[in-house]
Amino acid sequence: MKISEFFKEILKAPLANIRWSWGAVRRNSGQVFLRVWADQIDETSRPARVSILRVDWKKRNPGHPERERHVAALRNGAKGYGVVCTVVDKDASRRKIASFDDKYLLTFGRVLERNGHMSAEITGRIAVADVTMGFAESNSILPDIKAVLASAIDTTTKEILAQARIGQGRFRNDVLSLWGLRCCVTGTQVLDAIRASHIKPWKHSTNAERLDPNNGLPLIATLDALFDAGLVSFDDDGSLITSNRISADEQKVLGLSKLRLRKDPNDQVKSYLAYHRNSVFADRDVLAARSSRSSRIHRVGRRV
């Protein structure tokens, strides 16, 4: 597969021009995917980093101003990934791709600048399949980011909110810390597989709620997607609630049986979970049945 086809068919982020584009943005999510060179990864730095824009690159190439726009998007909070390419001849005036990694992507952190050179911190590697799983997310991410950037608040707060909208930055760190730096259900500590998204949806939250770590759960990608779609939720005791819209067979495939939060949620988390159950969860009948069973158990307990 050619790299242009990889961007279009797999990443769903078509290159503007297959000859000179160095990356692309997926419109619905605002995710930025950049071609980067394996020999320009600096593993000696802590954290590791990779070059994403250099002053000695030829500015007359139309790929240069496009890359500047992509870097600006990263600096404004867009989630970024690197498609690692190997070069045919690193000393050639015009580099050509020998091969590229179509199984794993680099995940980017902060954009660093030194003497006009831009580098992105490498926060890890993530399987392409895990990234593409998130393409079913709400199409509202990019408009939400634009709304934050256009709001009448200070620049620092804008950046923090923009990062929170895509589950990154301080919000992600605080949510992970609250749950012991692991998925709050499976217990995995593979951070590249964990998303930190909001319990009470962004569009219904105040700015304070958007940054509140109690309004977030660190979940592996599959559970996070189901939670965001309202196909699963959690009770106050931490047990998983599953919608009847997921068949019994599919529940087995997804491994949803007897899942629960690894620790009891605090009162603030319980409040957000109550909102999720009542306003996001997609199956009223399941909640009604659980409520009925709870009432019966309570009445039997009182008689005993």
C-alpha positions in Angstrom: 0.0 0.0 0.0 1.3 3.5 -0.9 1.5 6.0 1.9 -1.1 8.2 0.2 -3.5 5.3 0.3 -2.7 4.6 3.9 -3.6 8.2 4.8 -6.8 8.0 2.9 -8.1 4.5 3.4 -6.8 3.6 6.9 -6.3 6.9 8.7 -9.3 8.5 6.9 -7.2 11.7 6.6 -6.5 12.1 2.8 -3.4 14.1 1.8 -4.2 17.4 0.2 -1.7 16.5 -2.5 -0.1 13.1 -2.8 3.1 14.5 -4.2 4.0 17.2 -1.7 1.8 16.9 1.4 3.8 15.8 4.5 0.7 15.1 6.6 -3.0 15.6 6.9 -5.8 16.4 9.4 -8.8 14.2 9.8 -11.7 16.7 9.5 -14.3 15.2 11.8 -11.9 14.7 14.8 -9.2 17.3 14.2 -6.5 14.7 14.7 -3.2 15.5 13.0 -1.2 12.8 11.3 2.4 13.8 10.2 4.9 11.9 8.2 8.2 11.8 10.2 11.5 10.2 9.5 12.9 7.4 11.6 16.4 8.9 11.5 15.2 12.2 12.9 13.9 10.5 16.1 16.0 11.5 19.1 15.8 8.6 21.6 18.6 10.2 23.8 16.3 13.0 25.0 13.9 12.5 27.9 11.3 12.3 26.8 12.2 11.2 23.2 11.3 13.6 20.4 11.1 13.8 16.7 11.7 16.6 14.3 8.5 17.9 12.7 9.6 21.3 11.1 13.0 22.6 10.4 14.1 26.1 9.2 16.4 24.5 6.6 13.6 22.7 4.9 12.8 24.3 1.6 10.1 26.9 2.1 9.3 27.1 -1.6 7.9 23.6 -1.3 4.1 23.8 -0.9 4.4 21.2 1.8 6.2 23.6 4.1 3.3 26.1 4.7 0.9 23.2 5.1 3.3 21.6 7.7 3.3 25.0 9.5 -0.5 24.9 9.7 -0.4 21.3 11.1 2.2 22.3 13.7 0.0 25.3 14.7 -2.9 22.9 15.2 -0.8 20.7 17.5 0.2 23.7 19.5 -3.4 24.7 19.9 -4.3 21.3 21.4 -5.0 19.0 18.5 -4.1 15.3 19.0 -1.1 14.4 17.0 0.4 11.2 15.6 3.5 10.3 13.6 3.7 7.9 10.7 7.3 6.8 10.8 9.1 6.5 7.5 12.5 5.2 6.5 14.4 7.1 3.9 16.1 5.7 0.7 19.1 8.0 1.0 19.3 10.4 4.0 21.9 12.5 2.3 19.8 13.1 -0.8 18.6 16.7 -1.5 15.1 15.3 -1.9 14.1 12.5 0.4 12.2 9.5 -0.8 10.3 7.0 1.3 11.7 3.5 1.3 9.1 2.1 3.7 6.7 3.2 6.5 5.3 1.6 9.6 1.6 0.8 8.9 1.1 -1.0 12.2 2.1 1.5 14.8 2.0 5.3 15.1 4.0 7.7 17.4 1.8 9.7 19.8 2.8 13.3 20.3 3.0 15.4 23.4 4.2 19.0 23.6 5.7 20.9 20.6 9.1 22.1 21.4 11.0 24.9 19.5 14.7 25.6 19.5 16.4 27.9 17.0 13.5 27.7 14.6 13.4 23.9 14.7 10.2 22.3 15.9 10.1 18.9 17.6 7.3 16.9 19.1 7.7 15.0 22.3 7.0 11.3 21.8 4.7 10.1 24.5 4.4 6.5 23.2 3.4 4.3 20.4 -0.1 3.2 19.6 -1.5 0.5 17.3 -3.1 1.9 14.1 -6.2 -0.2 14.9 -6.6 1.5 18.3 -6.4 4.9 16.7 -8.9 4.1 13.9 -11.3 2.7 16.5 -11.8 6.3 17.7 -13.1 7.5 14.3 -16.7 6.8 15.3 -16.4 9.6 17.9 -18.6 12.6 17.8 -18.1 15.0 14.9 -18.4 17.8 17.4 -14.7 17.8 18.5 -13.4 20.3 16.0 -16.2 22.8 16.4 -15.8 22.5 20.2 -12.1 23.3 19.9 -12.8 26.3 17.6 -15.4 27.5 20.1 -12.8 27.3 22.9 -10.2 29.2 20.9 -12.7 31.9 20.0 -13.9 32.4 23.6 -13.1 35.4 25.7 -10.8 33.7 28.1 -7.0 33.8 28.6 -4.7 31.9 26.3 -3.5 29.4 29.0 -7.1 28.4 29.9 -7.9 28.0 26.2 -5.0 25.6 25.8 -6.0 23.6 28.9 -9.6 23.4 27.8 -8.6 22.4 24.2 -6.4 19.6 25.6 -9.2 18.5 27.9 -11.7 18.3 25.0 -9.5 15.7 23.3 -8.7 13.9 26.5 -5.1 15.1 26.8 -3.0 17.5 28.9 -3.7 18.3 32.5 -7.2 16.7 32.4 -5.8 13.4 31.3 -3.0 13.4 33.8 -5.4 14.3 36.7 -7.9 11.6 35.7 -5.2 9.0 35.5 -3.8 10.0 38.8 -7.2 9.7 40.4 -7.4 6.1 39.3 -3.8 5.0 40.0 -2.4 5.5 36.4 -4.4 2.6 35.0 -7.7 1.7 33.3 -10.3 2.0 36.0 -11.9 -1.3 34.9 -9.3 -3.6 33.4 -6.4 -2.3 35.5 -4.0 -2.2 32.5 -1.2 0.3 32.8 -0.5 0.5 29.1 -1.3 4.2 28.8 -1.3 4.2 25.0 -4.4 2.0 25.2 -6.3 4.2 27.6 -8.5 7.2 26.9 -9.5 9.8 29.4 -12.9 11.2 28.4 -15.7 12.9 30.1 -18.5 11.2 32.0 -20.8 14.2 31.7 -20.5 15.1 28.0 -18.5 18.2 27.1 -21.5 20.0 25.6 -23.5 19.8 28.8 -20.6 20.7 31.1 -19.4 24.0 32.5 -15.7 24.9 32.0 -15.1 23.9 35.6 -16.7 20.5 35.0 -14.7 20.1 31.8 -11.5 20.3 33.8 -12.7 18.3 36.9 -10.9 15.0 37.0 -13.9 13.5 38.8 -15.8 14.0 35.5 -13.5 11.6 33.7 -12.8 7.8 33.5 -9.6 6.3 32.2 -10.9 3.4 30.0 -9.4 1.2 27.4 -10.5 2.2 23.9 -13.3 -0.4 23.5 -15.0 0.4 26.8 -14.5 4.2 26.3 -16.2 4.0 22.9 -19.2 2.0 24.4 -19.4 4.4 27.3 -19.4 7.5 25.0 -22.1 5.9 22.9 -24.3 5.3 25.9 -24.2 1.5 25.4 -22.6 0.9 28.8 -22.6 2.9 32.1 -21.8 2.3 35.7 -23.9 2.1 38.9 -23.0 3.8 42.1 -21.4 0.6 43.4 -19.1 0.5 40.3 -20.8 -2.4 38.5 -21.1 -2.2 34.7 -24.5 -1.6 33.2 -24.9 -2.9 29.7 -27.6 -1.9 27.2 -29.8 -4.6 25.7 -28.8 -3.1 22.3 -25.7 -5.2 22.6 -26.7 -8.8 22.1 -25.6 -11.5 24.5 -23.3 -12.9 21.9 -21.6 -9.5 21.3 -21.3 -9.0 25.1 -19.3 -12.2 25.2 -17.1 -11.1 22.3 -16.5 -7.8 24.0 -15.8 -9.5 27.4 -18.4 -7.3 29.2 -19.5 -10.0 31.8 -19.1 -9.0 35.4 -17.0 -6.0 34.8 -16.9 -3.2 37.4 -14.8 -0.2 38.5 -11.7 -1.3 40.4 -12.6 0.9 43.3 -15.7 2.5 44.7 -16.4 5.9 43.0 -16.3 9.0 45.3 -19.3 11.2 45.8 -18.4 13.6 43.0 -17.8 10.7 40.5 -21.1 9.2 41.6 -22.9 12.5 40.7 -21.4 12.5 37.2 -22.2 8.8 36.7 -25.9 9.5 37.7 -26.0 12.1 35.0 -24.5 9.7 32.5 -27.1 7.0 33.4 -30.0 9.4 33.2 -29.0 11.4 30.2 -26.5 9.4 28.1 -27.1 5.7 28.7 -29.2 4.4 25.8 -31.5 1.9 27.5 -34.2 3.1 29.9 -35.6 -0.5 30.2 -32.4 -1.8 31.7 -32.3 1.0 34.3 -36.0 0.4 35.2 -35.3 -3.3 35.6 -32.3 -2.7 37.9 -34.3 -0.2 39.9 -37.2 -2.7 40.3 -34.7 -5.5 41.4 -33.1 -3.1 43.9 -36.5 -2.2 45.4 -37.5 -5.9 45.8 -34.2 -6.7 47.5 -34.7 -3.7 49.8 -38.2 -4.8 50.8 -37.2 -8.4 51.4 -34.3 -7.2 53.6 -36.7 -5.1 55.7 -39.1 -8.0 56.2 -36.2 -10.2 57.3 
